[in-house]
């Protein structure tokens, strides 16, 4: 698999290489996904929002810290 700098390389079934650009999500967007997960389960949220399953799982686990650690519409957690 070819190396890439700063971009994720994903192989498709057709053996084509697709480069995905990294995206930052706001706390509001993450909270929307987490509430959807609580209502409809993880796999439905992954399909509905077209996100990575592992990323959604991490968001659900860390969602309890977002309320106490965020300032307004910040995208970064734990930063001063």
N, C-alpha and C positions, 0 to 999 in steps of 0.2 A: 504494500500500500504506500503511495507517495506521501512524503511529509509535507505538512503545510504549516505556515506560521500564522497563529492567531485565528485560524478558521478550522472548524470541525469538518473532517472528511467522512462521508457516509457512503457505503457501497449499496447499490440497489440490486434487485434481483436480476436486472438486465446487465449487470456488471458495469454500469456507468458510475462515474464518481460525481457526487453532488456535494458542493461546498455550501455549508450553512453558515451564515454570519451570526455572531453572538448577539443576543438581544437582552436588554435589561428590562425587567418588569417592575412596575411600581408596587408598593404595598397594597394599594387598592385593588390592582389587578390580581395579585396573589390571593388576597382575601376573598375575592369573587370566586376564584377557582376552588379554594378550600371549602367555602360554603356549598358549592356545587357538589364537591366530593362527599360531604356529609349527607347530602340529600340523595345522591344518585350513585355513589360508589366511585372508586378510583378509575376503573377502565372507561366508564361513560364520560368522565371529565376529560380524560386523555383524548378521546375521540372528538368530543364536543369542542374543545379549545385547541386541538391539534398541537399538543405538547408532549414532551418526553415523559414517560411513565416514572422514571427515577426522580426527575425534577419535581413532579407533582407530589410524590411521596415525601421528598425532603421538605417541601413547603408545608405539608400537613403536619409533619413532626415539629417543625420550628414555629408554627403559627401562633403558639401561645406566647412566645417572646416578642412578637411584633407590636403588641399593644403597649408594652412597657418600655421598649427600646427605641421607638420611632419618634421622630419630630416632624409633624406635618406630613407632607407628601414625599418624604425622603425615600430614595431607592436603596440606600445603603443602611445596613444594620450594624450597630455596635460602633459607629464612627462618631466622633465628637464634632 
